[in-house]
Amino acid sequence: MSHSLTPRDKGNLPALNAAPLVRLDAYVAEDGSTVVNGHLLEMGGMRQPNEAILDAVAMFARTLGAPVAATVIDRTAQQVARLRVHPDGSSRTIADEDDLPPGRERTAAEEAAFPPLARVERIIQHAQREELHAAFVLASALREHLTLRRGAEDELSLEARAIEAYLAYLRGDHMLSTVLALTVARIRCRTDLDRAAPDVARATAAWQRLWDEGQVATRGQELLHMWERLSAAGLLHEPSHHAMAEAVRSRLAQGGRSLPPQSPPAAAALTAGPGQAPAPVAPEDKPLKPARRGLRRFTRRAGRSPGTSS
């Protein structure tokens, strides 16, 4: 599985003269690793992720001398929370319907302050130093927030998911790498078939490292359907792609599993017939519960010392 991790150029560094910050973003991974605005926080001792996030956001509010908004994706709670943090350190959560509407202008302003490409640069630097855990968590955070903000089919969201898949591959988590790479390939096959072959090849490379027979069969059927679609459209130009398609077919046949003449159920996400409800764009993305007002772990009274919440 190949996916370049080479820094592009210095033009991708953070914009120092960006417009005033619109919103920060934070991410808590399932293992508690915590990211704020593309930076992995050092979590010394027994410090809780919610306290670290509130401290970091409050620091921005004090620097700006104005309240700061933040969106927190917390995978430990399977929840997305939206915060208002004031310069005095006080904070509260608001419900989704109380938040500012997304809108292109706000998204553009947020990404001007903290460019996604600058975050990719940081991910690459961690990967080149073989700090694969840090690189993977940062890539997950970037993908989660871009998907929340722009949607799973957006080009930046797809690129972040592809990087996340490659880092999972480097870490030896071939099941997760296959799931992530298959999602990229599935979306590409539906939205831009002409560009899908490299993404299907990356998903195949991860799939080839799987050992679980059930996963090999299920994921392999979807891959085979993708390769057959590309072949029928005359889009298999590389000899290596022909070889990979044949490798998928051969492995499935050797497993003694018959190949269905029709599209497998897993491939239904590629197309939806008339009158059919479209399948989820990325069905393996775990759904997040919406924020609630007054969420306790992100609520802090004025005058409380850093690291203390009520």
N, C-alpha and C positions, 0 to 999 in steps of 0.2 A: 504493500500500500504506500503510495507516494503522495506527499503533499508538502510543497516547499515551505520551510521555515527559515527564510532568509529575509533579514530586514530590507525594506525597500529604499527609503531615502529619508533625509532629515526633515523633509517637508511634512512628515507625519507626526512630528513631535507636538506636544500640547500647545494650543494657541494661547500665548501669554496675554495677548491683547483682546481676548474674546469678550463678548458682551457680558454684563453681570449675570451671575449664575441664576438659572431658572429653577433647577431642581437637581438634587443629588440622587444617586442610586446606591443601594446597598444590597448585599447578597449573603445569605448564610447557607453554606452547603450542608448536606446531610451529616457530615462528620463534625460540624461546628466551625469549620474554616470560614472566616468572615472577610468580605471584600467591601470597600467603600470607594466608589468612583474609580474602579479599575486598579486599586491598590490592596494587596493582601495585608490585613492588620496583624501585628504581633499580639498574640493573646497570652500574655504572661499569667502564671498562677491560675486562679480559679475565676478569672474575669469572664463574665457572660457576654455572648455576642450582642445582645440588645444594649447592654451598658456601653460596650465599645462603640457601637454605632451611634448612640445618643451623644457620647462624648465627641466623636469625630464631627458629627453634624453641628453640634453646638459650637465647636471651634470655628466652623465656617460662618455661622450666624454672628458670632462675636466679631470676626474679622470684617464682615460686611456691614455690621451694625444694623441688621434687619432680619426679620424672620426668614428661615430657609425651609423649603419643602424637600421632602425625601420620599422615595418609593423604595420599600424594602421587600425583597423576595426572600422569604424564610422557608427553606426546604425542610428544616427540622419540624416545622409546624404545618407545612404544606399551605402556606398562607402568603398573600401579598398585603402589606400594610402601607398606608399613606400617612405621612407625618407632617406636622408643623412644629418646628423647633425655633425658639426665640433666643436672642442674645443673652438673656439672663439664665439660660440653661433649661428653662421650662419647655415641656413638649406635650403634645397631645396627638392622638390619632383621629383621623376623619374617615368617614365612609366613602366608598367610591363615588357616590352621587354628589358628594360635597366637594370633590376634587375639581381642579380646572379641567375643562375638556381637552383631549389630547391635541388635536389640531396640528397642521404642518408647521406653522410658525414656531410653536413652542418646542416641537421636536427638533427643528433646525437650530433653535437657540441653545437647547440642551447639548446637542451634539457639537455645536461650535465651541462651547465651553470645555467639553471633555470629548475630543474627537475619538470615534471608534477606532480609527486607524492607529492613533497613538497607543491605544490599549493593546492592539494587535502587536505593535512593536514591543511592548513590555512582555507580552506572552512569549514572543519569539526569544527575547533575551533570557527569560527564565529557562526556556527549553534548551537553548544553546549552552547554558551552564548546567544542563542535566537536572534542573530543579523541576522535575516533571509534575510533582504534586501541585506546586504553586502554579505552574503554567496551566494545568488542567482546570484547577478551581477558577482561575481568572477567565479562562475560555468559557467555562460553564456560566459564570456570571454575565459575561458579555452576551452570550447567546440568549440567556434567559431574558435579559432586559431589552435587547433588540427585538426579540420575538414579542414581548409584551407591548413594546412601543410601536413597532412597525408591522408585526405579523410574521408568521413563520415563512411565508413565501417571499418576503423581501430579500433582495440580493445580499445585503449586509448580514441579515439573519442566517441566510444559507451559508455564507462564507464562514461565519463564526461557528456554525454547527459542523462544517467540514473540518475546521481546525480542531474543534473539540474531539471529533471522531479520530483524527490522526493522533492526537495526544493520548487518547484512550488506547489506541493501538500500540503506541510506544511504551505505555505502562503495562502492557500485557493483558488489558481488559478487552479481550476480543469480542465478547458478547455485546458489551456496551458500544464498542467501536462499530460493530455491524449494525446495531439498531440505529445509531446516529447517522452513519453513512447511508443506510438504506432510506432513511427519511429524506436526506438530501437528494438521492437518486429518484425517489418517488415523486418529489415535488418537481424536480427538473424534467422528468418524463412527461409530466402533465402540463407544465408551463412553457418549456423550451426544449423540445425533443432533440433539436439539432445539436444542443450542447450537453446532452445527457450522458453520452458514452463514457467520458472520463469519470463521472460520478458513479456510474454503475460499476466501472472497473475498480474504483476504490472500495465500494461496498463488497464486491466479490473478493478482493484481497483480504479483507477482514473476515469474511464468511469462511474462507478457506482454512482459517486457523481454528474454527470451532470444532468441538468434539462431541457435544451433546447431540444425539441422533435426532431428537425431536426438533431442535432448533435448526440443525442442518437441513432437515426436510422442509420445514415451514419457511425459513428464510430463503432456502435454495429455490423453492417453487416461485417465489416472487422475483428473485433475480433472473430465473430462466424466462419468465414472462417478459421482463424488461429487455433482455437480450433479444428475444424473438421479435419484440416490437421494433427495436432498433434495426434488426436485420431486415424485417419486412419493409421498413422505410428507406433501406439502402444507406444506412448511416454507420455501418461498421467498416470504417476505412483502414483501421490499423490491424495488422496481423495479430498483434497481442490481444486485441479485443475479440477476434474470432477464436483465438485459443482459449481465452477465459470463458467465453460462452460455451464452448465445447467441454471445458473442464467442469462447469456446473452441471451440464447434462450428464456427463459420464459419472460424476460422483453420486448424483441422485439415482441413476440407473444401477450403480453398483450397490447402493443401499437397499435394493430390492423394492423400491417404492415406485409404483406406476405413475406415469406423468399424465395428468388430465388433459383431454383435448381442448378444453375451454380454459379461459383465464382462471387462475386460482383465486380463492376468496380474498387472499391477502392483497392481490393486485387490483381489487375493486376500487381502491383509493385513487388509482390512476385516472379512471373515467367513471362517470355516473350517467346512466341512461336517463331517458325522459321520464319524469315523474318520480325519480329516485332521489332520496335525500343524499347530498354529498357526504362522503366519509370525512372524518376529521383530517385536517391537513397533516398533523403530526400526532397520531393517536397514542404514541408511546409517551408523550409529554404528560407528566402527572399534573392533573388540574389543581389550581390554586384556589383556596377559599378567599372570598373577597374580604377586604378590610372591614373592621367594625369601629364605631366611635368608642373612644375611651379604652382601647385595648391596653390592659394593665401594664404589660411588660415594656411598652414604649411610652408610658405616661410618666412625666417627672414634674414636680412642683418647682416653682421659682425658689432660688436660694438653696436648693439641695446641692450637696457637694458632688463633683464628677464621680461617675461610677455608682451613684445611688439613685435608684428609681423607686417609685411608689405605685 
